[in-house]
Amino acid sequence: MTRWRLTVEFDGGPFSGWQRQDGAPSIQQSIEEAIEKMTGEQVRLHCAGRTDAGVHGLAMTAHVDIAKPLDAHRLREGVNALLRPDPIAVLSASEVDDEFHARFSCTGRRYLYRILNRRAPPTLLRGQVWHIGQDLDVEAMAEAAKHLEGNHDFTTFRSVQCQSDSPVKTLDSLTVERVGEEVHFHVAARSFLHHQVRSMVGTLSLVGRGQWNPADVKDALEARDRQQLGLNAPPDGLYFVKALYPED
Amino acid sequence: MTRWRLTVEFDGGPFSGWQRQDGAPSIQQSIEEAIEKMTGEQVRLHCAGRTDAGVHGLAMTAHVDIAKPLDAHRLREGVNALLRPDPIAVLSASEVDDEFHARFSCTGRRYLYRILNRRAPPTLLRGQVWHIGQDLDVEAMAEAAKHLEGNHDFTTFRSVQCQSDSPVKTLDSLTVERVGEEVHFHVAARSFLHHQVRSMVGTLSLVGRGQWNPADVKDALEARDRQQLGLNAPPDGLYFVKALYPED
C-alpha cells in the first residue's frame, strides 16, 4: 500500500462542494471514481480543507492510499484523463510516508477572496469573483481587517453548521489590496471555522461600502454573536490557495 | 441622432462570433437587441475587429447611432442589465462625433494569445487558454517571431475565407513571454488578415515544441502558400485586447 499526496486544482462552480454527498456532484467523488477506474480499488480521499459549493481550489492538498504499484507520472496523467470533462486537475502526485495526513498534518491554510470592483458585471470571470459595482474603500477595509487578526473567539463569523470544537482560532493575517479592477483578500491561519473567510470578507465589504466603520467590525467580533454578522460573501470569489506542511 | 462609442468585454465561448448570423448567437446581435429593447429603435452596431467563434474580447470598441436622448451612465447600465445572462458587458459608453467609426477610424489593433503550458489540463481557465502539455521553448519562439515582424505578404497565415483586398500587412510587433504557467503572445498591427494571429501562434507553437526551427517560419512566410502553414491555433486562447484611435 502506497500513500500518495496529490495537489488538486478545481473550478468549484459545478460541484456541491469537496465532500462526497448522496445525489450531488462533489470533487471528492469525481477524483475517487477516477482512481477507482484506474486501479480497480475502492479508495478514500482526504483533503486539507473541505470547500463549500462554488468555492474553487488552486492547490488543494489531498492524500489517498493505493495498493496497485504506480509511478507518479502515470497516476497524475491517468487520473486527469479519467476526470474529463470535470473541471478538476491533479497538478502533482508524489509518494509520502504513512505518517502524512492531508488534514491532520496540515499546519497552515491560505485562502484568497476576489471581488471584481467595477460597474460592469463580470464576463470571463463569471462565477470566479464576487461582483460589487460600488467603489470600495480599500484602506478602510484594511484597517478593519486588523481587528480580526490574532487569537479571538470568532463566533460572529462562524456558520451555525460549523462542527469545530471551539470558536477560538488564531488568524495569522488578513490583508486587502487593490489589483487592477479587483480587490483581493489574502487570508492565513492554521485552521478556520466554517464560513469564516466568507463571513469576514462579507462584513469587511460593508466597511468598504461605507455602511460600517472599521470599529464596527471590532464590536461585531467582540459580541460573539452570529446575529452581529454583517454579511456572508458568496462562494464564487473564494479560492483555497494552498496547505502548509512541516515537511515542505 | 447621437453616435455612441462603446467599449465591450465578452467571453466568446457561447457565441458563433462577433458578427450577426442567421440562427446562431452572436455578440453583435445580443448587444443590438439590448439597445433595441431599451430605445425602441432598430440599431446597427459596428466594431473595430470582428472576432471568430470562441475568441474573447477584453476591450472591443464599437459604435452605434441612437436617436433617443440618453446619458452615458444610463446607456451602459441599461444595456448591461438587458444583456443578462449573456457574458457580455459594456465597460464604458461615451458620445463621439459623427466622424468616428469603430472600424474605419481605427489605426491599431492589439491581440493577446494565451497558452497554458503545463501537464495538467485547465480547470478555471477552461475555454480561455490553449492547453499544451509539452514544455515550450519560449526563446526559440521569440526568435522565430522576429521573422514575422514588419511588412510582408502573409498569404501563408491567411484563412481561405479572408476577404481582405491584399495579403500584404505590416506586423508592428509580435512578442512572446512566459507568465507563470502560461505563455503569452502580444500582437500589434494596424490590421490583420482573417486567422492571421491564430495561424502565426499555431506555427510558432511548432517551434516551441522543437518540431520546427525558427528559420522554418521564415521559409513558410516566404513561400506565400497556405499549404506551408504549420498549424492554426484554436480560438480559445485568443483575446482582442484593444483598438487604437488618433483621438485617444
Interface residues (C-beta under 8 A of the other chain):
Chain A: E9 F10 D11 H56 R76 E77 N80 R84 P87 I88 A89 V90 L91 R118 R119 A120 P121 P122 T123 L124 R126 Q128
Chain B: E9 F10 D11 H56 R76 E77 N80 R84 P87 I88 A89 V90 L91 R118 R119 A120 P121 P122 T123 L124 R126 Q128
